[in-house]
């Protein structure tokens, strides 16, 4: 499976590296197509946070830079889960901006854009799988649950051992007291 990952990751990342590079180099050509999404981000999201610029060209360039950087990380196998998640996040606005087939009147252009939209939806699915890939190792959530169950079992075992010891000591004390009471009763007339 390792060979499969070493081949599949660069193939999955190739489109993002190429597209991200071109977008970072020349974002102006994509600004008109990105306007439906950048307008929403500029007016609704950017004023609420200082993380996003309000300029549409900077938003397009930022999206391209994330695609380029995360694509390179995925292709090289460095932080592939994080890189895949970042690419998936950038793919949503890219797809909604560039492939709005439902707004196109021409049937041929509409069909072509629908194919690109579905291609991006398929890439999104692949990126989600790559983001969840643990390389055959148990996930962090699984390891956490297992450690918690192991700790719980250890605490339960120690509690039972302590109860048994206390019970044994208590039983011995009760036996001694009972024996002393019986001995005293026998001595009484």
Rosetta blueprint (number, residue, H / E / L):
1 X L
2 X H
3 X H
4 X H
5 X H
6 X H
7 X H
8 X H
9 X H
10 X H
11 X H
12 X H
13 X H
14 X H
15 X H
16 X H
17 X H
18 X H
19 X H
20 X H
21 X H
22 X H
23 X H
24 X H
25 X H
26 X L
27 X L
28 X H
29 X H
30 X H
31 X H
32 X H
33 X H
34 X H
35 X H
36 X H
37 X H
38 X H
39 X H
40 X H
41 X H
42 X H
43 X H
44 X H
45 X H
46 X H
47 X H
48 X H
49 X L
50 X L
51 X L
52 X L
53 X L
54 X L
55 X L
56 X H
57 X H
58 X H
59 X H
60 X H
61 X H
62 X H
63 X H
64 X H
65 X H
66 X H
67 X H
68 X H
69 X H
70 X H
71 X H
72 X H
73 X H
74 X H
75 X H
76 X H
77 X L
78 X L
79 X L
80 X H
81 X H
82 X H
83 X H
84 X H
85 X H
86 X H
87 X H
88 X H
89 X H
90 X H
91 X H
92 X H
93 X H
94 X H
95 X H
96 X H
97 X H
98 X H
99 X L
100 X L
101 X H
102 X H
103 X H
104 X L
105 X L
106 X L
107 X H
108 X H
109 X H
110 X H
111 X H
112 X H
113 X H
114 X H
115 X H
116 X H
117 X H
118 X H
119 X H
120 X H
121 X H
122 X H
123 X H
124 X H
125 X H
126 X H
127 X H
128 X H
129 X H
130 X H
131 X H
132 X H
133 X L
134 X L
135 X L
136 X L
137 X L
138 X L
139 X L
140 X H
141 X H
142 X H
143 X H
144 X H
145 X H
146 X H
147 X H
148 X H
149 X H
150 X H
151 X H
152 X H
153 X H
154 X H
155 X H
156 X H
157 X H
158 X H
159 X H
160 X H
161 X H
162 X H
163 X H
164 X H
165 X H
166 X H
167 X H
168 X H
169 X H
170 X H
171 X H
172 X H
173 X H
174 X H
175 X H
176 X H
177 X H
178 X H
179 X H
180 X H
181 X H
182 X H
183 X H
184 X H
185 X H
186 X H
187 X H
188 X L
189 X L
